[in-house]
């Protein structure tokens, strides 16, 4: 995945967090919650990457 795609995904994730008024700095979350969010974001990035790769084909 190139930098432009990663940047786009990061923007989308930040927008979702803002929409739900989540603390973007994650200061209020414990270690397990941070890890869960990290895994969810990685899964989203993977799905978006797969989708974009299919569109290129």
Secondary structure, 3 states (H helix, E strand, C coil): CCHHHHHHHHHHHHHHHHHCCCCCCCCCCCHHHHHHHHHHHHHHHHHHHHHHHHHHC
